């Protein structure tokens, strides 16, 4: 069983849009209320004689049910799962804090918080051109037949979100699939990620980069200036902000569309891919390259390739971060002491080989000596590390 998420745009009417706004506001309110309760318990626990248990999502929901009988009676007009899922998200945020070192959860502001809410899979129906949501009924879809994937056996949840004035729905489903094993003697292909091109493969093929931000940056600057010139709180400023948000949405969709098409094609084409385990966060400290690295989405490229490899029977192996793929000669194995970033052609002093820098690096990755051992221990090495709930968006694919 694997989990997938399918995302497409909704076509709501005026009443449904108002209902979505209320649900998003209720989800934000419940998050802030639950976070305040948890912070209150934390402050009490700082006293030497007090040892209170952090309230779980279940505990907070029981308190919320009592409050709904009084001051929070307006929550009865909305589906109960909106509050439940918001409290579960809060629990997950604290789990990420204590177990994975994420930052502290923050209060959500109406000005910047993303408008979204989630229903559980109960009482949800999906048709060819519409989806039936609790209390609001059937909502039309912009695309027909997209939310009914073949092989789906169970609907887990439905998330509704807003971006750029448009509303989207994402369904999380479980599919029954038979895992495909990668043969040990499968051919290995190295992938070197770059900025001029998205990736260069060791067999000579290249994946072109859309450079979405670079092409749309001029328009973004113009729209941002238009926002700054409008009076705060005015309708003109709100319209300008929405135009800016839609421009950002267009850039995001162009990038995601290119990434998903490329990773799907790669996952289906070869059996084993070797990519370098780059310290992307550290590389972003270089302010001359940070914008281009972010626009290339190196981490997202590998993330999508990993979970799609598990779908289509291929594997992704991460080479050691300190493997000299750039300085090493793919022909004779000679390793240079220095290889400046501006030197785009690799010239070997030992065997006189002359080759493109990125192509040489990808060939070195395909020759990484620990590939076979990594394939035999996929759990420890991260091979086929399929992440849960990748998202594929109608027309514009998001996360897989």
C-alpha positions in Angstrom: 0.0 0.0 0.0 1.3 3.4 -0.9 -0.2 6.9 -0.2 -0.8 9.4 -2.9 -2.4 12.9 -3.0 -4.1 14.3 -6.0 -4.6 18.0 -6.2 -6.8 20.0 -8.6 -8.6 23.4 -8.7 -12.1 23.9 -7.4 -14.8 26.0 -9.1 -16.9 27.2 -6.1 -19.7 29.6 -6.2 -20.1 32.7 -3.9 -21.7 30.8 -1.1 -19.1 28.0 -1.2 -16.3 30.5 -1.2 -17.7 32.2 1.9 -18.0 28.8 3.6 -14.3 28.0 2.7 -13.3 31.3 4.2 -15.1 30.5 7.5 -13.6 27.0 7.7 -10.1 28.4 7.1 -10.7 31.0 9.8 -12.0 28.4 12.2 -9.0 26.2 11.6 -6.7 29.1 12.3 -8.6 30.1 15.4 -8.5 26.5 16.8 -4.7 26.3 16.1 -4.1 29.5 18.0 -6.3 28.5 20.9 -4.6 25.1 21.2 -1.2 26.6 21.0 -2.1 29.1 23.7 -3.2 26.2 25.9 0.0 24.3 25.4 2.1 27.4 26.1 0.1 28.0 29.3 1.0 24.4 30.5 4.6 25.0 29.6 4.7 28.2 31.7 3.1 26.3 34.7 5.7 23.5 34.3 8.5 26.0 34.8 7.5 26.3 38.5 9.5 23.8 40.7 6.4 22.2 42.3 4.2 21.8 39.2 4.3 18.9 36.7 1.5 19.1 34.3 1.0 16.9 31.2 1.0 18.6 27.9 -2.6 18.3 26.5 -2.9 16.1 23.4 -5.1 16.8 20.5 -7.8 14.5 22.1 -7.6 16.4 25.4 -7.8 19.8 23.7 -10.8 18.7 21.6 -12.6 17.6 24.8 -12.1 21.1 26.2 -13.2 22.6 22.9 -16.5 20.6 23.0 -17.3 22.1 26.4 -16.5 25.7 25.1 -18.7 25.1 22.1 -21.7 24.9 24.5 -21.0 28.6 25.4 -18.8 31.2 23.9 -17.7 29.1 20.9 -21.1 28.1 19.8 -20.4 29.4 16.3 -18.2 26.4 15.7 -21.3 24.2 15.5 -22.1 25.8 12.1 -18.9 24.2 10.7 -17.8 20.5 10.2 -16.3 19.2 13.4 -13.3 17.6 11.6 -12.0 21.1 10.7 -11.2 21.7 14.4 -10.1 18.1 15.0 -7.6 18.1 12.1 -6.2 21.5 13.1 -5.5 20.2 16.6 -3.8 17.1 15.1 -1.6 19.4 13.0 -0.6 21.2 16.2 0.3 17.8 17.8 2.4 17.0 14.8 4.2 20.4 15.0 5.2 19.6 18.6 6.3 16.1 17.6 8.5 17.7 14.9 9.9 20.1 17.5 10.9 17.5 20.1 11.8 14.6 17.9 13.2 16.2 14.7 14.5 19.6 15.9 12.1 21.8 14.1 11.3 25.3 15.4 8.6 26.2 17.9 5.0 26.4 16.5 3.9 30.0 16.0 0.5 31.7 16.2 -1.1 32.2 12.8 -2.0 35.7 11.7 -4.9 36.4 9.4 -2.6 38.6 7.3 0.0 36.0 6.4 -1.3 32.5 7.3 -2.2 30.2 4.5 -5.9 29.6 4.2 -6.4 25.8 4.4 -8.4 23.2 6.3 -8.8 19.5 6.2 -11.6 16.9 6.5 -11.2 13.2 7.3 -12.2 10.7 4.8 -15.7 10.1 6.3 -18.8 11.4 4.4 -16.7 12.5 1.4 -17.7 11.5 -2.1 -15.7 12.1 -5.2 -17.4 12.2 -8.6 -16.2 12.7 -12.1 -16.5 16.5 -12.1 -17.3 17.4 -8.4 -16.5 16.5 -4.8 -19.0 16.3 -2.0 -17.8 18.0 1.2 -19.5 18.0 4.7 -22.3 20.6 5.2 -21.6 22.5 1.9 -22.5 19.6 -0.5 -21.2 19.2 -4.0 -18.4 21.5 -5.3 -17.5 21.6 -9.0 -14.0 20.8 -10.2 -12.1 22.6 -12.9 -11.0 19.3 -14.4 -13.0 16.2 -15.0 -12.1 12.7 -13.8 -8.9 13.7 -12.0 -9.8 12.8 -8.4 -10.7 9.2 -9.3 -7.4 7.4 -9.6 -7.3 3.8 -10.8 -6.4 1.4 -8.0 -7.4 3.7 -5.1 -8.8 1.6 -2.3 -9.3 4.1 0.6 -9.8 7.8 1.0 -7.8 9.1 3.9 -8.5 12.8 4.0 -9.4 15.9 1.9 -7.6 19.2 2.2 -9.0 22.5 0.8 -6.6 25.4 0.4 -6.4 28.8 -1.2 -3.6 30.4 -3.2 -3.7 33.5 -5.4 -7.5 33.8 -4.9 -8.0 30.3 -6.2 -9.3 27.3 -4.2 -7.8 23.9 -4.5 -8.7 20.4 -3.2 -6.3 17.6 -2.4 -7.4 14.1 -1.7 -5.1 11.6 0.1 -5.7 8.1 -1.0 -4.2 4.6 -0.5 -3.4 2.5 -3.5 -2.6 -1.2 -3.5 0.6 -1.9 -5.5 3.1 -4.8 -5.7 6.6 -3.6 -4.8 9.1 -4.0 -7.6 12.6 -5.0 -6.7 15.6 -3.5 -8.5 18.0 -6.1 -9.9 21.5 -6.0 -8.5 23.1 -5.9 -11.9 21.0 -3.0 -13.2 22.8 -0.3 -15.1 23.7 2.8 -13.0 23.3 6.4 -14.2 24.8 9.3 -12.4 22.9 12.7 -12.1 24.8 15.9 -11.5 22.5 18.8 -10.5 23.3 22.2 -11.9 22.2 25.8 -12.5 22.4 26.3 -16.2 20.7 23.0 -16.8 18.6 21.3 -14.1 20.6 18.0 -14.3 23.2 16.3 -16.5 23.1 12.5 -16.8 26.1 10.3 -17.2 24.7 8.9 -20.5 25.0 12.4 -22.0 21.3 13.5 -21.6 20.4 16.8 -20.0 17.3 18.1 -18.2 16.7 21.7 -19.0 15.9 24.1 -16.2 12.8 26.3 -16.6 14.4 29.1 -14.6 10.9 30.2 -13.5 12.0 32.8 -11.0 14.6 34.4 -13.3 12.0 34.8 -16.1 9.3 36.1 -13.9 11.4 38.3 -11.5 10.9 41.5 -13.5 7.1 41.2 -13.3 7.3 40.4 -9.6 9.3 43.5 -8.9 6.8 45.6 -10.8 3.8 44.1 -9.0 5.6 44.5 -5.6 6.2 48.2 -6.3 2.5 48.5 -7.1 1.6 47.0 -3.7 3.9 49.3 -1.8 2.3 52.4 -3.5 -1.2 51.5 -2.4 -2.7 52.6 0.9 -2.7 50.0 3.6 -6.1 48.5 4.2 -7.6 49.8 1.0 -9.3 47.7 -1.7 -6.8 48.7 -4.3 -4.0 47.3 -2.1 -5.9 44.1 -1.7 -6.3 43.8 -5.5 -2.6 44.5 -6.0 -1.7 41.8 -3.4 -3.9 39.3 -5.2 -2.2 40.1 -8.6 1.2 39.6 -6.9 0.1 36.3 -5.3 -1.1 35.0 -8.7 2.2 35.9 -10.2 4.0 33.9 -7.5 1.6 31.0 -8.1 2.4 31.0 -11.9 6.2 30.9 -11.1 5.6 28.1 -8.7 3.5 26.1 -11.1 6.0 26.5 -13.9 8.8 25.1 -11.7 6.7 22.3 -10.3 5.5 21.2 -13.7 9.0 21.0 -15.1 10.3 19.1 -12.0 7.5 16.6 -12.1 7.7 15.9 -15.8 11.5 15.4 -15.5 11.4 13.2 -12.5 8.6 11.0 -13.9 10.5 10.5 -17.1 13.7 9.7 -15.2 12.0 7.2 -12.8 10.5 5.3 -15.7 13.6 5.3 -17.9 16.5 3.8 -15.8 16.9 1.4 -12.9 19.5 3.0 -10.6 20.3 6.6 -10.2 23.2 8.0 -8.1 23.0 11.6 -6.9 25.3 13.6 -4.7 24.3 14.3 -1.1 24.7 18.0 -1.3 24.5 20.3 1.7 22.0 22.6 0.0 21.2 24.6 3.1 24.9 25.4 3.6 25.3 26.3 -0.1 22.5 28.8 0.2 24.8 30.9 2.4 26.6 32.0 -0.9 24.4 35.0 -1.6 25.6 35.2 -5.2 24.2 31.7 -5.9 21.4 31.4 -3.4 18.6 32.7 -5.6 19.6 30.5 -8.5 19.9 27.4 -6.3 16.5 28.0 -4.8 15.1 28.5 -8.3 16.6 25.2 -9.4 15.0 23.3 -6.4 17.8 20.7 -6.1 16.3 19.2 -3.0 12.8 18.9 -4.5 14.2 17.2 -7.6 15.8 14.4 -5.5 12.7 14.1 -3.2 10.4 13.6 -6.2 12.8 11.2 -7.9 13.0 9.1 -4.7 9.3 8.4 -4.2 8.6 8.0 -7.9 11.5 5.5 -8.1 9.6 3.3 -5.6 6.5 3.6 -7.8 8.1 2.6 -11.1 10.6 0.0 -9.8 13.9 2.0 -9.9 16.2 3.2 -7.1 17.9 6.4 -6.0 21.3 6.1 -4.2 22.9 9.1 -2.5 26.7 9.2 -2.9 28.9 10.4 0.0 28.9 14.1 0.4 32.7 14.2 0.3 33.1 12.0 -2.8 35.2 14.2 -5.2 32.8 13.9 -8.2 33.8 17.3 -9.5 37.6 17.1 -9.0 38.0 13.5 -10.1 38.7 12.4 -13.7 36.1 10.0 -14.9 38.6 8.4 -17.3 41.7 7.7 -15.3 40.6 8.5 -11.7 43.1 11.4 -11.1 41.8 13.9 -8.5 42.7 17.6 -8.8 43.5 19.7 -5.8 41.3 22.6 -6.9 38.4 22.9 -9.3 37.1 26.6 -9.3 33.4 27.1 -10.0 34.2 29.3 -13.0 36.1 26.5 -14.7 33.4 24.8 -16.8 35.6 22.3 -18.6 37.5 19.5 -16.9 41.0 19.0 -18.2 43.0 16.1 -16.9 46.8 16.5 -16.6 47.4 12.8 -16.5 45.4 11.4 -19.5 44.7 14.7 -21.3 40.9 14.1 -21.2 38.8 17.2 -21.9 35.1 17.0 -20.9 32.3 19.2 -19.7 32.5 19.8 -16.0 28.9 18.6 -15.2 29.1 15.6 -17.5 32.4 14.5 -15.9 30.8 14.8 -12.5 27.8 12.7 -13.5 30.1 10.0 -14.9 32.0 9.9 -11.6 28.7 9.5 -9.7 27.8 6.5 -11.9 31.2 5.0 -10.9 30.6 5.5 -7.2 32.1 2.3 -5.6 29.5 1.8 -2.9 26.4 1.6 -5.2 25.9 -2.2 -5.0 26.4 -2.3 -1.2 23.9 0.5 -0.9 21.3 -1.3 -3.0 21.6 -4.3 -0.6 20.8 -2.1 2.4 18.1 0.3 1.3 16.8 1.2 4.7 20.1 2.3 6.1 21.3 4.1 3.0 18.0 5.8 2.0 17.4 4.0 -1.2 13.8 4.2 -2.5 13.0 6.5 0.4 9.5 7.2 -0.8 7.9 10.0 1.2 4.3 9.9 2.1 1.6 11.7 0.3 3.3 13.3 -2.7 1.0 15.7 -4.4 0.1 15.7 -8.2 -1.8 18.7 -9.4 -4.1 18.8 -12.3 -2.3 20.2 -15.3 0.4 21.5 -13.0 1.9 18.7 -11.1 2.8 19.3 -7.5 5.1 17.0 -5.5 4.4 13.9 -7.7 
